[in-house]
């Protein structure tokens, strides 16, 4: 039983997508809109969990940036 719970926890941690990871891996991002599109693409490819750990460093980042990123990730086909 404990092994099953531990396995699920490790699988959950491995599948976590961090915003900082996206920003570091995708060098072609030039705007907040680019970040949203990158998140949508990751979600479409199967990313299940998303953690916002940094603020995007773009001048067009809106004040409600966290909500917009969560929406982009959870509704990638919109």
Order of alpha helices (4+ residues) and beta strands (2+ residues): alpha-beta-alpha-alpha-beta-alpha
